[in-house]
Amino acid sequence: METPVALLGGTGKLGPGLAMRFARAGVAVVIGSRDAERGAAAAEEVRAKLSAVAPDAAAVEGTDNLDAARRGGIAVVTVPFEGQAALLPELAEALRGKVVVSTGVPLRFEDGVGPVHVEVAEGSAAQQAAALLPGARVVAAFHSVSSAELKRLAHDVAGDVIVTGDDAGAKQVTMELARLLPGARAVDGGPLRCARYSEHLTVLLLVVNGIYRTHAGVMLTNLPPASGG
Amino acid sequence: METPVALLGGTGKLGPGLAMRFARAGVAVVIGSRDAERGAAAAEEVRAKLSAVAPDAAAVEGTDNLDAARRGGIAVVTVPFEGQAALLPELAEALRGKVVVSTGVPLRFEDGVGPVHVEVAEGSAAQQAAALLPGARVVAAFHSVSSAELKRLAHDVAGDVIVTGDDAGAKQVTMELARLLPGARAVDGGPLRCARYSEHLTVLLLVVNGIYRTHAGVMLTNLPPASGG
């Protein structure tokens, strides 16, 4: 795995959670933000939270998105879906040839209705990312991992990370990344066209969260024992 | 729960599996088919398989779809999605006011691609069923339950049954029905508009089945202990 892992738009909900877990597992992280200072501040906060529980964690730095994209061996797009069309084109050159993990879920919150999926012309957030990043090795993952659960460092992340993509090597790298989350299993969910099903599943999980007041994850049953890990 | 449970188009893959599990749990079943004799033959087969393991199982009868719809206290639509638009209109009168459970998944198998979802104008197979059955209390469930697993009577059904619907009472009845499957947990998946996410999840499970050579199911994590059952 080529490190550091760049977390693009990493100052939001998912970015700091993944940063903590990756760094704690010994993988260096660069948090990218629109503003380099905000990126640095987010990294500082992550380091502070980690210092108490994992003094030997890997480096966590913060910078702007373009610098993070350039430095990252792998990039994880953690900007909300509605922000990716504005962000990704300016990073395309820096991300060419790299493994790029799409985590976005195209959804909106409708008054009196709740979370509703948004149709994406390309089929999914991941396919849109692939269209915006020519030459990047785009994979989709981490849709159903709760940011709140990631930040509860004393707890395992209960659930599977469903990984979809068309580049077998990029998928392997992403599955290794997923296995850095303690308790998580990486599941091959097929080609990138299937990212849409995993993204939509997250909309369902958000509805379930509202009903049961929880942060639900997902786990597939009946997989062969050797499959995940 | 008003019985018997009518399994409409119940001679296919899902119908006989549900029939075995419901009857074994003490709930009478009527299998409906386009042809009354095929319905009777399917019922005979289910009874034969049950007699060895569950001599005290509830009654399993077979008939045509209209008769099954009339006799059923609850109806489960187990015809493949592509057949429901032709079947349901002629059953609408018989099903008015009843709990009707949609299990259909709108998908096609594309050569060299695999299972692909099919867009439904109404949003989902369940919403199409609701449009075709005015006055019926339509709920969606059982999408991710493997027919193969249902038929392995010695085994529990590992996984959740995600139930979506707009009629709270109908949803409760369907969740009770789901709990008849040993090992299964019933999960409230929100309103009927969310059926689409559960249907699409099944397309993903079919892709996963191809990769891992299994019959995968799904289980939500982090639900409060008292929730399912």
Interface residues (C-beta under 8 A of the other chain):
Chain A: V113 G114 V116 H117 S146 E149 A158 G159 I162 V187 D188 G189 G190 P191 R193 C194 R196 Y197 S198 H200 L201 V203 L204 L205 V207 V208 G210 I211 Y212 R213 T214 H215 A216 G217 V218 M219 L220 T221 N222 L223 P224 S227
Chain B: V113 G114 V116 H117 S146 E149 A158 G159 I162 V187 D188 G189 G190 P191 R193 C194 R196 Y197 S198 H200 L201 V203 L204 L205 V207 V208 G210 I211 Y212 R213 T214 H215 A216 G217 V218 M219 L220 T221 N222 L223 P224 S227
